[in-house]
Amino acid sequence: MADQIKIMILSGVREQGKDMFAVQVNDEIFVLDAGLKYPDSSLFGIDVVIPDLDFFAQYGDRVVGIFLTHGHADSIGALPYILRKYDIPVFGSKLTIELAKITVKRENKHCKNSLFHVIDADTEIDFKNANISFFHTTHSIPESLGIDVHTPAGEVVYTGDFKFDPSAAPHYRTDMDRLAEIEEKGVLALLSDSSNAESSFPNASEQDIGKYVTSVFRNATGRIIVASKASNLNRVQEVLNAADATGKRVLLTGRDVGKIVRTAMKLGYLKVPKGLLMRVKDLKNTPDNKTVILETGQMGEPLNSLQKMAKKRHSMITIHKGDLVFIVTTPSHAVETMVAQTSDMVYRAGGTVIQLGKDKHTSGHATGRDLQLLIDTIKPKFLIPVIGEYRLLEVHKDLAIKAGIKKDNIFITKNGDCLDYDFKKKRFYLSDPVPGEDTMIDGSGVGDVGNIVLRDREVLSDDGILIAVVTIDRKKKKIISEPQVTSRGFVYIKANHQLMRDSIEVIKKAINNNFEHKKFDWTELKKDVRNDLEKFLYKKTNRRPVVLPVVMEVNQNRHRAMQKRNNKNEPSKKKNNNQHPVEVNKTGKKIVKKDKNNKKD
C-alpha cells in the first residue's frame, strides 16, 4: 500500500482561537491541540464554541492521540467535550497536562486519569506510521511546546502559539538548536501561528514588562485591582513580584485561580514569597495602598467581575474612588468592546484604568519578523498559515513569499479543508473536506444550538415576540373566543391598543380565510396567521417580531352542553350564602378546570 499523508484543518483558521489541526499518516491520525473560543456578541446566549465533534464520530477509530502545545483554553478548552464521548490519549508537558485535567474535570469528574500522558521536549514517541517529537517554544505560559511529526515525505511542524524572546527565562525560551536539527531532516510543511503577523514592532521583553508592572505598583496611591488570565502565569508572576517589591499583599480571586496557582507553585513555575497572599477577611485590616486584588479567569471572566465590582454587585469587592484597575493581558478582538465598556464603568465608580497593551507592545505571539526568522531557520517547502483571522493569514503569506517560499506552496485554508500529499508530483492538493463546522455550547448542551436558533435569538433581541392565542371549532369552522394577543420586547401594549385590536382583526381574517378551504390543515392555518401578522406588523411598525400563533380546538357541541350545565347550576343571589366560595387567582379571574376533551395544538 502506498504511503498517504494528509493535513486536516479542523478549526483555528479565519478566526481567533479554537485551534485544532490533524496530520494523517496512512491509517493513523495525530490531532494537534483541541481548543475553544469565546463567542462574540452575534452568538446570543452561547457560552463557548468548539471544533466540529463530527470529526471524531467519523475518524475517531484512526485517532491515536491528541497532542497539546500549551495550557491555554484556545489549545485545551475542547477536551472536556471530546473526552466525554471518546477515550483518546492526550499528550502534553507536565504543566499542560495538569491544566488540562483541571479543565476536563470541571465538566467531567469521572474522566480517566489514564488518558493523560506527560511528555517533554526530549520525548520521542514512535507510532506505526510516524514519529512524534517536541521542541521548546516561547509563550506566556511555561512548558509550551512545538510539535514535529516525522512522515515518510519529511517533517510536518506545528508551532502552536509562539514568539522569539532571547531574554526569556529558560522554561519560556524557544529552542533554536532543536529547530536547526529539524531543518536538517527536511521540513515538508509548516503550520505556523499567524495571530500577530501584522505587527512590525518587536515585542517588549518579559523583563521590560516586569519592570513596567513594578513601576505602576510603586506609583499607585490606592488599591490596585489587576485583571489577568489565570493561565497567563508569566503575567501572574510579574504581578506577584511587583507586589513583593513594593510591600503590598495580594488577594487572589476568580475561577480556578487557586487550583492553577497551586499547580504552578507545585511544579516550580510560580514563586510566591511567604506572607504575600492574603484572604478576604484580611482586606479590612490592610491599607488600600498596600492592597492588590488579582482577578483572574478565562477571556471575558475578569472583565465581567470588574463590571460587577463597578456596579456594586460583586460578592466581595466594590470599586471606589482612588482604585486603580490594571488590565495586564492584551485582549482579543472578541472582547475589545467589553474592555471599553468595563473601563467606562470603572471611571464612573471613581476608579482609573491602565491597560498594559496600550503602554507596552505585549503579545505571546510571533511578530512578522519572528515568522520570517522561523522560515529562515527551518526552511519549509510548504507553508500553511494557521491560528488567525483571514487578513492575518494573508499577511503571513506575503511575509513568507518575501522570505523565499514559492507562492504556489502557500495554502490559505478554511476550516474543514484537507490537504493531500501527492508523492509523485511532490506537492499538496485540496481533497475531500472533513467536518469543520462550529459546535456551540450553551449551558450543558453540546451542539444543540444551530443557526436557526441563533437567528431566532437575534430577532428576539431586536424586535421581541408577539403571541396570538385563539380557540376554534374546526368542525363548525368557527372562532369560539376572541383572539388574545400579548407581547414581550415588541411594543408596550397599554400604549398601543389600536395596534393590538387591528392585530386581532388580522388573526380573525386569516382564520376565516383558511376555513373556506375544503380540507382543514393545522399547519397551514398557523402558517397563514403567522405570515399575515408578520406582514401587517412590519407595515405598521417597520419591525419584525417573532410571531408565535397558539391555536386551540374545542368541540362546539361539548362547549354548548357545558355552557347549559353551568347556567342551570348557577345559584341565584338569594342562595349565595350557601354557595361555596369561588377560588380566585391573583389576577382576579376564576380558575376553571380544563375540559379533558379540549385539545391544544
N, C-alpha and C positions, 0 to 999 in steps of 0.2 A: 504493500500500500504506500502511495506517495505521501510525503510529508505535507501537512497543512498548517498554515499559520493565519490566524485571524486576530485583528484588533477591533474590539467592540466598544463603541462609545455609548455606554448605558445611560449616562447622566453627567452633568457638570460642564457642558459647553453651551454658549449663548445664554448664560445665566451665571449668577454668583452663588456658589455653594452646591450642596447635593452631589458631591463628587463620587463617581463610581465608573470604573472602566474595567475591561477584561481582556486578557490575552488567551487565545485558544491555540494550543499546540497539539495537533492530531485530536485525540479524544479527551484531552484534559483542558479544563478552563480554570484560569487563575484570575480571581476578582481582585481588583486593586481599589481599596477604600470602599466605604459604604456610608455615605454622609447624608445629611438632611440640609434643608434650607428653611429659613423663616419666611412666611408669606408677606407680600406687600399688601397695600390697602385694597387691592382689587379682589383678593381672595377672602370674602366675607366669612368670618367665623372659623376659618381654618387655623389650626394650631401650628402644624409644620407640614412640609412637603418632602417626600422621599422618592427615590427612584422607583421604576415600574417593577413590582414584585412578580409580574407575569414572567419575567426573565427566568426566575428560579423555578417557576412551575414548568417551564419548557425545557430548561437546560440544567436544572439542579443536579441531576444524576451525573453530570460531567464536571461539576464544580468541585475541585479538590481543596479549595481553601479561599478565605478572604484575607488579603494581606494589607495591613494598615500602615500608613506613613506616619501618623501622629494622632494625638488625642483630642483634637478639636471636633466640635459637632459636625462640621462640614465633611469630616472623614469617618466618624464613628457613629453618627446620630441615627442611621437607619438600622443599625444592628438589632435593636430590640424587636423590630417588626419582622426582620428576616429570620432571626433565631427562634422566634415564636412558632414558626412553621417548619423550619428546615434545620437539621443538625449538621451544620457546616463548620469545619475547623477554622479558627480565627488566629492569625499570627500577627504579632506586633512586639515592640520593645516593652520592657517591664512596666514603665510608667504608662504607656499607651494601653496596655492590657488592663492595668488596674483601673484606669479611667473608663475603659470600655465596659468592664464589669459593673462599675457604678451606674453607668448609663443603661445597660441592659437590665440590671436587677431592679432599677426604678420601675420598669414596666413589667418585668417577668422575673419574679423572685425564684422561680423553680428552674431557671436556665442552668444547664450543666456546666460546672467549672471545667470539666474535662475537654470542652470545646476550645478553650483558650490556651494558646501556646506562646511562651515568651522566647523571643529571638533577640539578637543584637547585630551590630554592624559586621561582626566577624562570622555570622551564621551563613551557612550554605545548605540548602535543602534540595536533595535530589529526588525528583519525581520520575515517572516512567518516561516522559517525553521531554522534560525540560529541567533546568536547574535554576533555583531562585536564590539570589544573594542580595545584600543590602549595603547602603553606604550612608554615613552621617550627612545631614543637611542642617542648615541654619534656619530656624523659625522662632516664633515667640514662645515655644514650649520645648523643654528638653527632650532628648531621645527621638527627635524627628529623623526619619529615615527615607531615603530614596530607594527604589526597587529596581533590580536588574533581572530580567527574565532571559536566560540563555536559551536560544532556539537554534534549530539546525541552519537557519539563514543568518544568524547574528544576534546581537544583543537588542532587546527591546527595553528601553529605560523609561521609567516613570519617576518624575521628580517629587510628586506631591507638592505641598506648599513649601517654598524655599526662597532664600536670598543668599548673597555673599556678604559676610561681615568678618574680616580678618581679626577684628578686635574682640569678637565674641568669646565667651568662656568656652573651655574645651568641649563640654557636653552640648554646646549650641553650635559648634563650628562645622562647616561643610568640609568634607574630607577630599581635598583636591588630589592627593596622591591616589586615592581609590578611583577617582574619576579618570585619571590618566591610565590606570590599569584597565578599566573598562574600554577606553578608547582603543587600546592595543588589540583587544579581541575583535573589534569591528562592530560599530553600532549600526544596526539596521534601521531602527526607528526610535525617535524621542518623543515622548508625551510630556510636555513642559508647561508649567504654571504661567498663565498669562495675566493674572489679576492686576498686576502693577506695570504692565507693558508700556503704558502711556507716559510713565514718569521718566523724565530725563535727568532728574536730580538724584544724587546719591542719597540713600537712606542715612539718617543720623545713626551713629553707632549707639549700641546699648549703653556704653559708658557715658556718652554725652547725654543720653536721655536720663540716666540715673542722676547725673549732676543737676539737670534741669528740674527734675522732680524734687530734689532736696532743696533747691533754691526757692521753689514755690512754697514748700512747707515752712522754710525759715522766714519768709516774708508774710505769711498768713498771721492775722491777729485774732481770728476767731476759730471756730470749729472748721475742720476740713472733712468734707464728705466726698469720698473717692468712688467713682463708678468704673468698674472694670469687668471683663470676662473672668469668670472663676478659673478657667483653664489657661489663661494667659499668665503662666507662672513667672515669666520674666518680669512682667509689669507688677505683679503682686510682690515679688521680691524687692523691686525698686521702691515700692511704697513702704514696705516694712523697713528697709534700710534707711529711707528718708525720715521716717518717724523716729527710729532709734537715734539717728544723728542729731535730731532737733529736740530730743527729750519729750516726745509725745507718746501716748499709748493708743493702741488700735483695737477697735471693736469690729469683729468680722460678722457680717450679716449676708444673707442671700441663700439661694437654693444650692444645696450640695457643697457649699464652700467648706464646711467642716470636714467632710469626707475627703475632698480634693486636697485641702491643705495638710491634713493628717497623712494622706498617702504620699504627698510630695516631701513632707518632712521625714517620713519613714525611709524614703529612698534617697534622702540627702540632697534633694533639689530645692528645698526651701530651708533657709536658716533663720530661725526665729529666736532672738535673744530672750532669756528668761525675764518674765515680768512685763514684756512688751504688750502682750494681748490682755484684754480685759473683758469682763462680762457686762451684760446690760445693766445690772444693778450698780456697777461701778460708775456709770455715766454721771449720776447725781453728784458724786464726790470728786469728779475730775474737772478741772477748769476747762473752759471752752478752748483756750489757746493751747491746751495740752491734749486735745481730743482729736483722733482721726477715726472716722467711720468708713470702713471699706465695704461698700455694697457691691456684691458680685452676682453673677448669673450668666445665662446664655443670651447673647444678642440683645434683645429689647428688654429683658427682665430687669437689669439695673435701672434702666430709664423709667420703666413702669413704677418701680419702687420710689425713685426720685419724685415722680409726679404725685404719688400718694403722700410723700413727706411734705411736698409743697402745698398740697390741699388739706393737710392735717388729717389724713385718713390712714396713715401708716400706724401699725400696731405699737411701734416703739419710739419712732423718731419723727420730729416735726422740724422743718427748716424754718429758721428765724433770722432776724436781722444780724448781719455780721458773719453768717455762714459762707464758706467758700465751697462750691461744688466743682470738683476736678475730674473731668472725663479723660481717662488716661489710655483708652483704646480708640483707634481710628474706626469710626462707624462705617458700616457698609451703606451702599446706596439705598437699601431697603429701609433703613432706619434714620436716614438723614433728616427727613421731615420731623420724625419723632424727637430727634435731638434738639431741633429748633423749638418745637413746642415745649419740651421739657425745660429748656433754658429760659423761655419766656415765663413759665410758671415759677421757676426758682427766683427770678428777679422780682416778680410780683409778691413773693413771700418774704422778700427782704434780703435774699442772698445774692451772690455773684457767681459767674461760671467761667472756668478756664477749660479749654479743650486742647489736649496735648497735640493732636494732629495739626492744629492751626498754627501752633508756635514752633513745632519741630516736625520735619518731614519724617514720619514714622510709618513703617509698614513691615509686616513679616514676609512680604512677597518681593520677588526679583524685579528690579528696575529694568529698563530697556538695555542698559549696559551689562547688567548681570546676565540677561538672556543671551546676549551676543557672546559674552565670555564663556558661558556654558557650551554654546555651539562650537566655539573655537577650541574648547578643551576636549570634547568627546567626539566631535566631527560626525554627526549622524548623517546617514544617507537620506532618510525621510524624516520630516517633522510634522507632528500633529499638535498644534496649539490646543491646550485644554484649560480648564479652570478659569473661566472668564466670560464676560458678555461678548456679543458678536464683534463690536468695534475693537475690543482688546485682542481678539483672535486675529483680526486683520492687521492690527499694528504689529503684533508678534510676527506675522507672516512677512511684513515689509522689513522688519529688523533681520529676520533670518535670510532673506534674499541678499541684503547688504553684507551679511556675514558669510555668504558664499554658497548657500543651499539653492539648488535649482527651483524655480517657481513651480514646475510640474511635480516636484517632490514634496510639496507642502499641501496638506489637506485641511481645509476649513470644513469641519463636520457639524452635524447636528445630532441631538440625542436620538439614539436608535440606529445610527449608521454603523455599518460593519465593513471593515477594510480587509480584503482577502489578498494574500500574497501569492503572486504567480512566480513559481520558481524558474520557469523557462524564460519569461520576459524580465524577471528580476525587478518587479515593481508591484505596488498595491493597486487594487481597483475596488470600487464600491460593489458590494454584493447584496444579497437579500438582507433587509433590515432586521433588527432584533427589537424586542419590546423596549420602548424608550419614552413612554408617556409619564406624566406626573402621577404619583399616588398621594392623595391628600388625606391628612389625619385630622379628624375633628373629634375631640374627646377620645373615647376608646374605639371609635370607628376607624377602620383602615380601608381606604379606597371606596367607601360607600357614598362619597360626595363627588359628583361629577359636574360637568359644565352646565347642565340644565339646572341643577340645584343652585350652583353659584349664580346663574343668571337670575333665578327667582329671588335669591337673597339680595342681589344688586337692585332689582326692581323694587323689592320691598323697602330697601333703604332709601331709594329715590322718591317713590310715589305712593308707598303704603299699600294697603289692601282694602277691598270692598267686598263684603259678604252679603249675598242675597239669599234669603230663606223663603220658600214658598211651599204650600201644601196643595196637592191637586188630586182629583179623582180621574184617572185616565179612562175608566170605562164610560163615564158620563162626559168626559172631556171638559171638565170644569175646574176653575181655580176655587178651592174651598175657603181659603183665608187670604186676606190681603197680604201681599209680599212684604217682608220685613227687610230693611236694609241697614247695615251697620258698617262702620268704617274705622280703621286704625291707621294713622300716619298718612291719610289722604286729605280729607277736609274735616273741619270742625263742624259736626252735624248741626249743632244749635244755630250756627250762623249760615247754614246752607240748606234750610228747609225746602226751598223750591227745587234745588238740585236733587234732593232725595225723593221728593214727590214725582218729579219728572223721571227719575230712575225707575221708580216703581211702575210707572206707566209703560216704560220701555220693556220691563220684565213681562208685564201682562200681555203686551202686544206680541212679544216674541213667543210666549207660550201659546197664545191663541192661534197664531200663525202656524205653529207646529201641530196643533190639534187638527188643523184642516187636512193634514196628510192622512191617507188611509191607514198606513201602518205606523203604529206608535213606536218610537225609539228613544229610550232614556238618554243614550249618548248624544244623539242629535239634538234633543231638547236642551240639554245642558250646554252643548256647544253653541246653539242659537242664542241662548240667554247671555252666555259669556261674550260672544262676538258682538252682539247688538249693544250690550252695555259698554264694552270697551270702545266701540266707535263713538257712541253717544258721549261718554265721559271725556274722550280725547277732544271731541269737537267743542265741548263746553269749557274744558279746563286746560287743554293742551298738555295733559298728563296721562300717564298710563299705569294706573294701579293694577295690582294683581286682583283679578275678579274671580271670586270663588262662589259659584252657584250651588246652593244646597236645596234639592228638590225632594220633598217627601210625599208619599202617597197615602191616601185614606180611602176606604170603601164608602161610597156615599150612602148606601142603604144602612150600613152599620153606623155611620155618622148620624143619620136621621133617627134611628132607633135609640141611640144613646141620648140624643137631644130630647126625645119624647120622655124617656125614663127620668131624665134629670128634671124636666118640667113637672112631671107627675109627683115626684118625691120632694119637690121644693116646698118647704113649710111656709105657712102664712105668717104674717107679722105677729099674730096672737100666739103662735106656737114657738116663737123664738126662745122663750125661757127654757123649753125642754130640749132645744136643739144643741147637739154637741158643738163646741167651738170649732171653727174652721181654722186649720193650720195655715199660717201666712208666712211667707218668706220675707227677707229683708227689703225686697222691692215693693212689698205690699200686694203681691199677686198671689192668688190661691194656688196651692200646689195640687195639681191634678195628676193622678196616675195615668200613664200612657196605656191606651188600649193595646192588648197583646197582639191584635190583628193589624195594628198600624205597621206600615213598612217604611223604612228610611233608606234612602239611597245615599 
